[in-house]
């Protein structure tokens, strides 16, 4: 059975996100390409990404424009393309549709859907952000 791997940025004092919605709560975060390379090396290749609605909205509003911006830095365009190519499994009671490629939206049955994904996926599965989803999956022993 495949593993679910979680990658979240958190400060030593437990700071996860600010209340600044304009910056997706990440205005405290200092980007380090070396940390990104290390995370990729540890995580390996994954092509399924699980997201909650808040994280998905932030990702969609940031990464889709980067993908289509000819002036965006190449390392950001690479990340945007990688995220676009991944199958994004989004759990939300408020999002009904999206234009972002390879996105499936579920409004219920988190545990059942994830158990099925773990059985059927061709590789491990990634969760980014999505604190409430991480908590629910951890309670079920799925992470």
PyMOL CGO cylinders between C-alpha atoms (Angstrom):
from pymol import cmd
from pymol.cgo import CYLINDER

trace = [
    CYLINDER, 0.00, 0.00, 0.00, 1.26, 3.48, -0.85, 0.3, 1, 1, 1, 1, 1, 1,
    CYLINDER, 1.26, 3.48, -0.85, 2.23, 6.02, 1.79, 0.3, 1, 1, 1, 1, 1, 1,
    CYLINDER, 2.23, 6.02, 1.79, 0.84, 9.47, 2.35, 0.3, 1, 1, 1, 1, 1, 1,
    CYLINDER, 0.84, 9.47, 2.35, 3.63, 11.97, 2.91, 0.3, 1, 1, 1, 1, 1, 1,
    CYLINDER, 3.63, 11.97, 2.91, 3.04, 15.38, 4.41, 0.3, 1, 1, 1, 1, 1, 1,
    CYLINDER, 3.04, 15.38, 4.41, 5.22, 18.41, 3.77, 0.3, 1, 1, 1, 1, 1, 1,
    CYLINDER, 5.22, 18.41, 3.77, 4.42, 21.53, 5.73, 0.3, 1, 1, 1, 1, 1, 1,
    CYLINDER, 4.42, 21.53, 5.73, 6.46, 24.59, 6.57, 0.3, 1, 1, 1, 1, 1, 1,
    CYLINDER, 6.46, 24.59, 6.57, 6.32, 25.42, 10.24, 0.3, 1, 1, 1, 1, 1, 1,
    CYLINDER, 6.32, 25.42, 10.24, 8.48, 27.58, 12.46, 0.3, 1, 1, 1, 1, 1, 1,
    CYLINDER, 8.48, 27.58, 12.46, 10.26, 26.29, 15.56, 0.3, 1, 1, 1, 1, 1, 1,
    CYLINDER, 10.26, 26.29, 15.56, 7.60, 27.95, 17.73, 0.3, 1, 1, 1, 1, 1, 1,
    CYLINDER, 7.60, 27.95, 17.73, 4.77, 26.20, 15.84, 0.3, 1, 1, 1, 1, 1, 1,
    CYLINDER, 4.77, 26.20, 15.84, 3.81, 29.06, 13.53, 0.3, 1, 1, 1, 1, 1, 1,
    CYLINDER, 3.81, 29.06, 13.53, 1.96, 27.62, 10.51, 0.3, 1, 1, 1, 1, 1, 1,
    CYLINDER, 1.96, 27.62, 10.51, 0.28, 30.57, 8.77, 0.3, 1, 1, 1, 1, 1, 1,
    CYLINDER, 0.28, 30.57, 8.77, -0.50, 34.21, 9.35, 0.3, 1, 1, 1, 1, 1, 1,
    CYLINDER, -0.50, 34.21, 9.35, -3.94, 35.75, 9.01, 0.3, 1, 1, 1, 1, 1, 1,
    CYLINDER, -3.94, 35.75, 9.01, -2.85, 37.68, 5.90, 0.3, 1, 1, 1, 1, 1, 1,
    CYLINDER, -2.85, 37.68, 5.90, -5.04, 36.15, 3.19, 0.3, 1, 1, 1, 1, 1, 1,
    CYLINDER, -5.04, 36.15, 3.19, -3.39, 38.31, 0.51, 0.3, 1, 1, 1, 1, 1, 1,
    CYLINDER, -3.39, 38.31, 0.51, -0.17, 36.36, 0.97, 0.3, 1, 1, 1, 1, 1, 1,
    CYLINDER, -0.17, 36.36, 0.97, -1.92, 33.03, 1.59, 0.3, 1, 1, 1, 1, 1, 1,
    CYLINDER, -1.92, 33.03, 1.59, -0.71, 33.29, 5.18, 0.3, 1, 1, 1, 1, 1, 1,
    CYLINDER, -0.71, 33.29, 5.18, 2.87, 32.68, 4.06, 0.3, 1, 1, 1, 1, 1, 1,
    CYLINDER, 2.87, 32.68, 4.06, 4.26, 36.20, 4.49, 0.3, 1, 1, 1, 1, 1, 1,
    CYLINDER, 4.26, 36.20, 4.49, 6.54, 34.90, 7.26, 0.3, 1, 1, 1, 1, 1, 1,
    CYLINDER, 6.54, 34.90, 7.26, 8.11, 32.24, 5.06, 0.3, 1, 1, 1, 1, 1, 1,
    CYLINDER, 8.11, 32.24, 5.06, 11.61, 32.62, 3.61, 0.3, 1, 1, 1, 1, 1, 1,
    CYLINDER, 11.61, 32.62, 3.61, 12.00, 30.60, 0.40, 0.3, 1, 1, 1, 1, 1, 1,
    CYLINDER, 12.00, 30.60, 0.40, 15.15, 28.47, 0.23, 0.3, 1, 1, 1, 1, 1, 1,
    CYLINDER, 15.15, 28.47, 0.23, 15.70, 26.50, -3.01, 0.3, 1, 1, 1, 1, 1, 1,
    CYLINDER, 15.70, 26.50, -3.01, 18.06, 24.12, -1.19, 0.3, 1, 1, 1, 1, 1, 1,
    CYLINDER, 18.06, 24.12, -1.19, 15.28, 23.11, 1.21, 0.3, 1, 1, 1, 1, 1, 1,
    CYLINDER, 15.28, 23.11, 1.21, 13.01, 22.49, -1.78, 0.3, 1, 1, 1, 1, 1, 1,
    CYLINDER, 13.01, 22.49, -1.78, 15.64, 20.24, -3.39, 0.3, 1, 1, 1, 1, 1, 1,
    CYLINDER, 15.64, 20.24, -3.39, 16.06, 18.29, -0.15, 0.3, 1, 1, 1, 1, 1, 1,
    CYLINDER, 16.06, 18.29, -0.15, 12.29, 17.86, 0.21, 0.3, 1, 1, 1, 1, 1, 1,
    CYLINDER, 12.29, 17.86, 0.21, 12.07, 16.51, -3.35, 0.3, 1, 1, 1, 1, 1, 1,
    CYLINDER, 12.07, 16.51, -3.35, 14.91, 14.08, -2.68, 0.3, 1, 1, 1, 1, 1, 1,
    CYLINDER, 14.91, 14.08, -2.68, 13.31, 12.78, 0.51, 0.3, 1, 1, 1, 1, 1, 1,
    CYLINDER, 13.31, 12.78, 0.51, 9.78, 12.61, -0.89, 0.3, 1, 1, 1, 1, 1, 1,
    CYLINDER, 9.78, 12.61, -0.89, 10.59, 11.13, -4.26, 0.3, 1, 1, 1, 1, 1, 1,
    CYLINDER, 10.59, 11.13, -4.26, 8.31, 11.44, -7.26, 0.3, 1, 1, 1, 1, 1, 1,
    CYLINDER, 8.31, 11.44, -7.26, 4.65, 11.74, -6.36, 0.3, 1, 1, 1, 1, 1, 1,
    CYLINDER, 4.65, 11.74, -6.36, 1.87, 12.52, -8.81, 0.3, 1, 1, 1, 1, 1, 1,
    CYLINDER, 1.87, 12.52, -8.81, -1.12, 12.84, -6.46, 0.3, 1, 1, 1, 1, 1, 1,
    CYLINDER, -1.12, 12.84, -6.46, -1.61, 15.84, -4.20, 0.3, 1, 1, 1, 1, 1, 1,
    CYLINDER, -1.61, 15.84, -4.20, -4.30, 16.07, -1.51, 0.3, 1, 1, 1, 1, 1, 1,
    CYLINDER, -4.30, 16.07, -1.51, -5.46, 19.57, -0.56, 0.3, 1, 1, 1, 1, 1, 1,
    CYLINDER, -5.46, 19.57, -0.56, -8.15, 21.18, 1.54, 0.3, 1, 1, 1, 1, 1, 1,
    CYLINDER, -8.15, 21.18, 1.54, -10.14, 24.11, 0.22, 0.3, 1, 1, 1, 1, 1, 1,
    CYLINDER, -10.14, 24.11, 0.22, -8.09, 26.89, 1.86, 0.3, 1, 1, 1, 1, 1, 1,
    CYLINDER, -8.09, 26.89, 1.86, -4.77, 25.51, 0.66, 0.3, 1, 1, 1, 1, 1, 1,
    CYLINDER, -4.77, 25.51, 0.66, -6.18, 24.75, -2.79, 0.3, 1, 1, 1, 1, 1, 1,
    CYLINDER, -6.18, 24.75, -2.79, -7.54, 28.29, -3.21, 0.3, 1, 1, 1, 1, 1, 1,
    CYLINDER, -7.54, 28.29, -3.21, -4.19, 29.74, -2.25, 0.3, 1, 1, 1, 1, 1, 1,
    CYLINDER, -4.19, 29.74, -2.25, -2.27, 27.42, -4.54, 0.3, 1, 1, 1, 1, 1, 1,
    CYLINDER, -2.27, 27.42, -4.54, -4.63, 27.98, -7.45, 0.3, 1, 1, 1, 1, 1, 1,
    CYLINDER, -4.63, 27.98, -7.45, -4.55, 31.77, -7.11, 0.3, 1, 1, 1, 1, 1, 1,
    CYLINDER, -4.55, 31.77, -7.11, -0.75, 31.79, -6.95, 0.3, 1, 1, 1, 1, 1, 1,
    CYLINDER, -0.75, 31.79, -6.95, 0.52, 28.95, -9.16, 0.3, 1, 1, 1, 1, 1, 1,
    CYLINDER, 0.52, 28.95, -9.16, -1.85, 29.17, -12.14, 0.3, 1, 1, 1, 1, 1, 1,
    CYLINDER, -1.85, 29.17, -12.14, -0.86, 32.80, -12.89, 0.3, 1, 1, 1, 1, 1, 1,
    CYLINDER, -0.86, 32.80, -12.89, 2.83, 31.90, -12.43, 0.3, 1, 1, 1, 1, 1, 1,
    CYLINDER, 2.83, 31.90, -12.43, 2.43, 29.12, -14.98, 0.3, 1, 1, 1, 1, 1, 1,
    CYLINDER, 2.43, 29.12, -14.98, 1.07, 31.55, -17.58, 0.3, 1, 1, 1, 1, 1, 1,
    CYLINDER, 1.07, 31.55, -17.58, 3.39, 34.47, -16.76, 0.3, 1, 1, 1, 1, 1, 1,
    CYLINDER, 3.39, 34.47, -16.76, 6.22, 34.65, -19.32, 0.3, 1, 1, 1, 1, 1, 1,
    CYLINDER, 6.22, 34.65, -19.32, 8.22, 36.83, -16.92, 0.3, 1, 1, 1, 1, 1, 1,
    CYLINDER, 8.22, 36.83, -16.92, 8.00, 34.46, -13.93, 0.3, 1, 1, 1, 1, 1, 1,
    CYLINDER, 8.00, 34.46, -13.93, 11.32, 33.06, -12.70, 0.3, 1, 1, 1, 1, 1, 1,
    CYLINDER, 11.32, 33.06, -12.70, 12.11, 29.67, -14.21, 0.3, 1, 1, 1, 1, 1, 1,
    CYLINDER, 12.11, 29.67, -14.21, 12.29, 27.85, -10.86, 0.3, 1, 1, 1, 1, 1, 1,
    CYLINDER, 12.29, 27.85, -10.86, 8.76, 29.06, -10.02, 0.3, 1, 1, 1, 1, 1, 1,
    CYLINDER, 8.76, 29.06, -10.02, 7.45, 28.10, -13.46, 0.3, 1, 1, 1, 1, 1, 1,
    CYLINDER, 7.45, 28.10, -13.46, 8.88, 24.59, -12.92, 0.3, 1, 1, 1, 1, 1, 1,
    CYLINDER, 8.88, 24.59, -12.92, 7.03, 24.25, -9.62, 0.3, 1, 1, 1, 1, 1, 1,
    CYLINDER, 7.03, 24.25, -9.62, 3.84, 25.62, -11.20, 0.3, 1, 1, 1, 1, 1, 1,
    CYLINDER, 3.84, 25.62, -11.20, 4.08, 23.08, -14.02, 0.3, 1, 1, 1, 1, 1, 1,
    CYLINDER, 4.08, 23.08, -14.02, 4.79, 20.22, -11.62, 0.3, 1, 1, 1, 1, 1, 1,
    CYLINDER, 4.79, 20.22, -11.62, 1.75, 21.13, -9.51, 0.3, 1, 1, 1, 1, 1, 1,
    CYLINDER, 1.75, 21.13, -9.51, -0.42, 21.52, -12.61, 0.3, 1, 1, 1, 1, 1, 1,
    CYLINDER, -0.42, 21.52, -12.61, 0.63, 18.09, -13.88, 0.3, 1, 1, 1, 1, 1, 1,
    CYLINDER, 0.63, 18.09, -13.88, -0.15, 16.39, -10.57, 0.3, 1, 1, 1, 1, 1, 1,
    CYLINDER, -0.15, 16.39, -10.57, -3.59, 14.98, -9.88, 0.3, 1, 1, 1, 1, 1, 1,
    CYLINDER, -3.59, 14.98, -9.88, -5.00, 17.31, -7.28, 0.3, 1, 1, 1, 1, 1, 1,
    CYLINDER, -5.00, 17.31, -7.28, -7.56, 15.75, -4.95, 0.3, 1, 1, 1, 1, 1, 1,
    CYLINDER, -7.56, 15.75, -4.95, -9.40, 18.61, -3.24, 0.3, 1, 1, 1, 1, 1, 1,
    CYLINDER, -9.40, 18.61, -3.24, -11.76, 18.19, -0.31, 0.3, 1, 1, 1, 1, 1, 1,
    CYLINDER, -11.76, 18.19, -0.31, -14.15, 21.10, 0.02, 0.3, 1, 1, 1, 1, 1, 1,
    CYLINDER, -14.15, 21.10, 0.02, -17.76, 21.83, 0.80, 0.3, 1, 1, 1, 1, 1, 1,
    CYLINDER, -17.76, 21.83, 0.80, -17.51, 25.25, -0.89, 0.3, 1, 1, 1, 1, 1, 1,
    CYLINDER, -17.51, 25.25, -0.89, -15.55, 24.68, -4.11, 0.3, 1, 1, 1, 1, 1, 1,
    CYLINDER, -15.55, 24.68, -4.11, -17.62, 23.13, -6.89, 0.3, 1, 1, 1, 1, 1, 1,
    CYLINDER, -17.62, 23.13, -6.89, -15.44, 23.67, -9.94, 0.3, 1, 1, 1, 1, 1, 1,
    CYLINDER, -15.44, 23.67, -9.94, -12.05, 24.89, -11.07, 0.3, 1, 1, 1, 1, 1, 1,
    CYLINDER, -12.05, 24.89, -11.07, -10.20, 25.62, -14.28, 0.3, 1, 1, 1, 1, 1, 1,
    CYLINDER, -10.20, 25.62, -14.28, -6.92, 24.17, -12.94, 0.3, 1, 1, 1, 1, 1, 1,
    CYLINDER, -6.92, 24.17, -12.94, -6.00, 21.05, -14.91, 0.3, 1, 1, 1, 1, 1, 1,
    CYLINDER, -6.00, 21.05, -14.91, -6.04, 17.62, -13.27, 0.3, 1, 1, 1, 1, 1, 1,
    CYLINDER, -6.04, 17.62, -13.27, -8.20, 18.61, -10.31, 0.3, 1, 1, 1, 1, 1, 1,
    CYLINDER, -8.20, 18.61, -10.31, -10.86, 16.41, -8.74, 0.3, 1, 1, 1, 1, 1, 1,
    CYLINDER, -10.86, 16.41, -8.74, -13.14, 17.91, -6.11, 0.3, 1, 1, 1, 1, 1, 1,
    CYLINDER, -13.14, 17.91, -6.11, -14.83, 15.91, -3.35, 0.3, 1, 1, 1, 1, 1, 1,
    CYLINDER, -14.83, 15.91, -3.35, -17.25, 17.39, -0.85, 0.3, 1, 1, 1, 1, 1, 1,
    CYLINDER, -17.25, 17.39, -0.85, -17.32, 14.40, 1.49, 0.3, 1, 1, 1, 1, 1, 1,
    CYLINDER, -17.32, 14.40, 1.49, -15.90, 10.99, 2.37, 0.3, 1, 1, 1, 1, 1, 1,
    CYLINDER, -15.90, 10.99, 2.37, -12.30, 12.07, 3.02, 0.3, 1, 1, 1, 1, 1, 1,
    CYLINDER, -12.30, 12.07, 3.02, -11.28, 8.87, 4.80, 0.3, 1, 1, 1, 1, 1, 1,
    CYLINDER, -11.28, 8.87, 4.80, -12.92, 6.53, 2.25, 0.3, 1, 1, 1, 1, 1, 1,
    CYLINDER, -12.92, 6.53, 2.25, -11.45, 8.38, -0.73, 0.3, 1, 1, 1, 1, 1, 1,
    CYLINDER, -11.45, 8.38, -0.73, -7.96, 8.47, 0.79, 0.3, 1, 1, 1, 1, 1, 1,
    CYLINDER, -7.96, 8.47, 0.79, -8.03, 4.77, 1.71, 0.3, 1, 1, 1, 1, 1, 1,
    CYLINDER, -8.03, 4.77, 1.71, -8.98, 3.98, -1.89, 0.3, 1, 1, 1, 1, 1, 1,
    CYLINDER, -8.98, 3.98, -1.89, -6.21, 6.25, -3.20, 0.3, 1, 1, 1, 1, 1, 1,
    CYLINDER, -6.21, 6.25, -3.20, -3.65, 4.52, -1.00, 0.3, 1, 1, 1, 1, 1, 1,
    CYLINDER, -3.65, 4.52, -1.00, -4.71, 1.16, -2.42, 0.3, 1, 1, 1, 1, 1, 1,
    CYLINDER, -4.71, 1.16, -2.42, -4.91, 2.17, -6.08, 0.3, 1, 1, 1, 1, 1, 1,
    CYLINDER, -4.91, 2.17, -6.08, -2.27, 4.86, -6.62, 0.3, 1, 1, 1, 1, 1, 1,
    CYLINDER, -2.27, 4.86, -6.62, 0.87, 4.03, -8.59, 0.3, 1, 1, 1, 1, 1, 1,
    CYLINDER, 0.87, 4.03, -8.59, 3.09, 5.98, -6.17, 0.3, 1, 1, 1, 1, 1, 1,
    CYLINDER, 3.09, 5.98, -6.17, 3.08, 7.66, -2.78, 0.3, 1, 1, 1, 1, 1, 1,
    CYLINDER, 3.08, 7.66, -2.78, 0.69, 10.58, -2.18, 0.3, 1, 1, 1, 1, 1, 1,
    CYLINDER, 0.69, 10.58, -2.18, 1.57, 14.10, -1.01, 0.3, 1, 1, 1, 1, 1, 1,
    CYLINDER, 1.57, 14.10, -1.01, -0.33, 16.45, 1.32, 0.3, 1, 1, 1, 1, 1, 1,
    CYLINDER, -0.33, 16.45, 1.32, 0.74, 20.10, 1.42, 0.3, 1, 1, 1, 1, 1, 1,
    CYLINDER, 0.74, 20.10, 1.42, -0.70, 22.49, 4.00, 0.3, 1, 1, 1, 1, 1, 1,
    CYLINDER, -0.70, 22.49, 4.00, -4.30, 21.46, 4.65, 0.3, 1, 1, 1, 1, 1, 1,
    CYLINDER, -4.30, 21.46, 4.65, -4.04, 21.30, 8.44, 0.3, 1, 1, 1, 1, 1, 1,
    CYLINDER, -4.04, 21.30, 8.44, -7.56, 19.97, 9.07, 0.3, 1, 1, 1, 1, 1, 1,
    CYLINDER, -7.56, 19.97, 9.07, -7.07, 17.20, 6.51, 0.3, 1, 1, 1, 1, 1, 1,
    CYLINDER, -7.07, 17.20, 6.51, -3.72, 16.27, 8.04, 0.3, 1, 1, 1, 1, 1, 1,
    CYLINDER, -3.72, 16.27, 8.04, -5.36, 16.07, 11.45, 0.3, 1, 1, 1, 1, 1, 1,
    CYLINDER, -5.36, 16.07, 11.45, -8.19, 13.82, 10.22, 0.3, 1, 1, 1, 1, 1, 1,
    CYLINDER, -8.19, 13.82, 10.22, -5.83, 11.52, 8.31, 0.3, 1, 1, 1, 1, 1, 1,
    CYLINDER, -5.83, 11.52, 8.31, -3.48, 11.27, 11.30, 0.3, 1, 1, 1, 1, 1, 1,
    CYLINDER, -3.48, 11.27, 11.30, -6.38, 10.35, 13.60, 0.3, 1, 1, 1, 1, 1, 1,
    CYLINDER, -6.38, 10.35, 13.60, -7.19, 7.46, 11.24, 0.3, 1, 1, 1, 1, 1, 1,
    CYLINDER, -7.19, 7.46, 11.24, -3.55, 6.35, 11.04, 0.3, 1, 1, 1, 1, 1, 1,
    CYLINDER, -3.55, 6.35, 11.04, -3.39, 7.12, 7.32, 0.3, 1, 1, 1, 1, 1, 1,
    CYLINDER, -3.39, 7.12, 7.32, -0.30, 9.37, 7.44, 0.3, 1, 1, 1, 1, 1, 1,
]
cmd.load_cgo(trace, "trace")
